[in-house]
Amino acid sequence: MRASDLAYQSLRSDIMEGTLSPGSVIVEVEQSERLGVSRTPIREAISRLLSDGLAEPAPGRGVIVAPISLENVYSLFELRVSLDCTAAALAAGRGDATRFMRLAERFKQAAAILAAGQGNIAEYYALVDELDTAIDAAAANRYLYQVQLTLRTQLTRIRKLSKTNPVRLAQAADEHAQIARCIASQDAQLAEAATRLHLANALFAIEEAAASQEQHGLFEVAAHP
């Protein structure tokens, strides 16, 4: 693997996990010494992070880890609602009903476990990824999928930075179960409506988490446009 690829993967992981916090400066010399590579691979990696939207130029400061603000979250969700609802509707018309019914049952079980405070959060998010993968495959639209990949990168950062609410996780699992059931029923309108409800609740949960974490500088809270 090329040095620039290794540098990119390392920096991207640090950003996604929060080791490099939003707004922090990505210093070429510092990262070069830390990763044991020359500054050229670091520059190439930073260029890719800029393209991903994970970093951005800051006048007088160089390149920083892209901040996360509620204003940006609202913009992301404007796009997410459109894309996720379209994907769910397409999946309802093209997907394997049996596969989605099985996912619905697994989410139902996960909701009960999470509600009891016994759930494994990593396993739950892995199940969410399974549902996303199933919807992507059923929708069978590569252009939609490519746009979704970029969007999900940003949403994963938001998920990592927001505090985990066990009550919300159980509620979200129920909502995912409903989405899977609606897709299995092959009713595009129901699948879209279930997805829209889930995203509205998800945004509200992010707003609550952002308000509680503003004091730590993890979110930049701004009024809804």
Stockholm file with secondary structure:
# STOCKHOLM 1.0

chainA/1-225         MRASDLAYQSLRSDIMEGTLSPGSVIVEVEQSERLGVSRTPIREAISRLLSDGLAEPAPGRGVIVAPISLENVYSLFELRVSLDCTAAALAAGRGDATRFMRLAERFKQAAAILAAGQGNIAEYYALVDELDTAIDAAAANRYLYQVQLTLRTQLTRIRKLSKTNPVRLAQAADEHAQIARCIASQDAQLAEAATRLHLANALFAIEEAAASQEQHGLFEVAAHP
#=GR chainA/1-225 SS CCHHHHHHHHHHHHHHHTSSCTTCBCCHHHHHHHHTSCHHHHHHHHHHHHHHTSEEEETTTEEEECCCBHHHHHHHHHHHHHHHHHHHHHHHHHSCHHHHHHHHHHHHHHHHHHHTTCCCHHHHHHHHHHHHHHHHHHHTCHHHHHHHHHHHHHHHHHHHHSCCCHHHHHHHHHHHHHHHHHHHTTCHHHHHHHHHHHHHHHHHHHHHHHHHHGGGTSCBCCCCC
#=GC SS_cons         CCHHHHHHHHHHHHHHHTSSCTTCBCCHHHHHHHHTSCHHHHHHHHHHHHHHTSEEEETTTEEEECCCBHHHHHHHHHHHHHHHHHHHHHHHHHSCHHHHHHHHHHHHHHHHHHHTTCCCHHHHHHHHHHHHHHHHHHHTCHHHHHHHHHHHHHHHHHHHHSCCCHHHHHHHHHHHHHHHHHHHTTCHHHHHHHHHHHHHHHHHHHHHHHHHHGGGTSCBCCCCC
//
